[in-house]
């Protein structure tokens, strides 16, 4: 990891604590804890998924399998980079067996880890990838019920969109996901950087 991405002492201590977590049984079957990845210096933009898959469990990095490769393409299209101004993490930090959806009990067990990360990162915009993240962060039952609206919690703006794994299963949804990304870019320009560059979504007037 480059020096620019080096974590400060407080975040390193948080990482070490979470890496030792055994709050639920997921840790027993998983290879390890997938903490998260990106710019830890209070990034304005955070993406939250469901949980690690097989490749993430093997490498102990979030979103590095096929869904992660698609997420990287989505970020690049929006003018973002997972290591600069962005942090990526999951609701649960250990892989559920056979990539099943984490249970409510497992999500609750991992909530102190996720909330501690978010308190430290202090993002302005949080993108929720899929129903599990929506249920956990917003208390809304489905992605369908949350998608298309901004939710504000304590000065943080939340937006729900499709999990990249769902887009791989349903490629026709990609155009809807791009519509979501354009709204996220608009909010980023409004709150963070009016001149933010996207190769496929120019600043109005350019």
Phi, psi and omega in degrees: 000134183293156181303326181298338184258003183300138181275147176280175189297319181298317181288325176298319178295320178297317178301312182299321179295313183292326178296341178265007188292135171225042183291336180219177185282351180301325182297332184296317184270340183282155175292324180186185180266130177261100190289311186146175184202145175140206181273109185273001183271066177052060182293144180287341188231126179234138175247132182236123177256200186271297182190167180293146170262194185296314182291322177296320178294324180290317184265349182059040175226144181279145172053060177241354175276198180304319178295323178292324177296322176292320177300319178299321177294322177296317179298314181299319179298327178276358181084021182248166181216131185298344181254003181223106178076007183226142170229142183237131179207180182232161178297311175250147189263351180239146184291125171291144180306135178059024178060027178292165177291133177298142179285166177301319180296320179292321178295318178295322180296325182270352183303318178302326178292311181296315182294325177294319177298315182293323177299318180290312185294325177051055179287161172269329183231132177238126178257123182262119185261095176097172188294322182299317178294322178297313180298319185286316186270330184247345183070025179254139193291330187215159174297320181303320183287336185260331187295142177097002181227151169268141174238130180250127179228108177059038179085000178255135181260128181249138177223134181259140174213182184288146170290139180305328178298324177293326179291328176293325178281333184227075185302336180294344178280350185299325179295326177290322178295324178292323174301318177297316181297323179296322177294321177295318177299317178302315180293322178298318178293326179290319189259332191243301188213103182301336183261013183307131185264130169236130182295341183241004181214082187296157171295133180306132181097345179283000000 
